[in-house]
Amino acid sequence: MKVDSFESVSKISRQSFDNDNKRMKEVDQSIKSQPESLQEINEYSQEELEDDVRESVKDINDIVQKVKEDLSFEVHDETDRMMVKVIDRRTKEVIKELPPEEMLDLSARIHEMVGLLIDEKV
């Protein structure tokens, strides 16, 4: 009867445990570095963020136009929400809007009315 095999299993278990400890230390270090990253994100100004979103929308539009001419990506001016329009290639008529522009306009008006109501109460 050979007992060597149990010893090798024990070595493997210790190695696995050591590897797990190393991984846990790496994860711990990465978590500790997160607050700095979050602070950098908070320092990113709202204006820069809006510019980046608009630039990304433009890039998406450019890519989609090359592949399929009948999709358009836009940012609604009043609500800053993304809109997708499906446009007929021949007639250039808008077939579908997601979300509908009228709904975004309505949402903007409601927010405006709520703001006026709160201003009057104050």
Phi, psi and omega in degrees: 000130183256131181257353182303325184297324177295324179294320179292325176295321179297320178296318180297318179298317179295319179296317179298317178298317179297317179297319178297320178297318178298316180297318179298321178295320179297316179297318180299317179295320180293324177293320179296331180278350183297316182305324177297317180296318179295323178295319178298320179295318180295330180285342179293115188291156180299321181296317178296321179296314179297319178299317179296320179296314180296321178295319178296320178298318178298316179298317178299316178302314180300316181295314182294323180298327178290324184273313186213114187289345189263020174241138179225131178251130181220159172253123179294127187299315187281329183252349183058032177258149180285137175236145174239129178245135173258121188240136177293128184296321185282310186268348183062021178276140178286120181273316184210143174235135179232116343290161181300139182300325179299322179293321178292321176298316179299317178300317179296319180295319179298316178298323179294316180296318178298319178297318178295319180297317179293320179298321180294321181291327181284000000 
